[in-house]
Amino acid sequence: MPVGIIVNSISIVAGGIAGACIGGKLSEDFKDKLNMIFGCCSMAMGFCAGLIFPLTTEAMINDFKACGGFLMLATGFRMLKVKMFPTADMIPAMILVMPVSYIWTSLILPLIG
């Protein structure tokens, strides 16, 4: 089984759990301004990408792209009203995917293989 699928699945589940745990504790004002917050976070990630990129491996980048692909697919289903996925609850997976990928490839995979 491909490693990327396992890592992405773990990241999405962990991100969903994190979103479910803190989602009810957020104020309505915070939820209304969530797009602005994500926009600021994405700009900060763009600025920090130069610092983070040298620390990543090809597998980590591929896992990050795959996780983003899952989120875009879920967003597309939501926009078409095929299935109303809770995409906001999945966003923490984008933060968790790289550390989980690193832990998986450096610690767990050597024990298995």
Secondary structure, DSSP 8 states (H G I E B T S, - for coil): --HHHHHHHHHHHHHHHHHHHHHTTS-HHHHHTHHHHHHHHHHHHHHHHHHHGGG--HHHHHHHHHHHHHHHHHHHHHHTTS----HHHHTHHHHHHHHHHHHIIIIIHHHH-
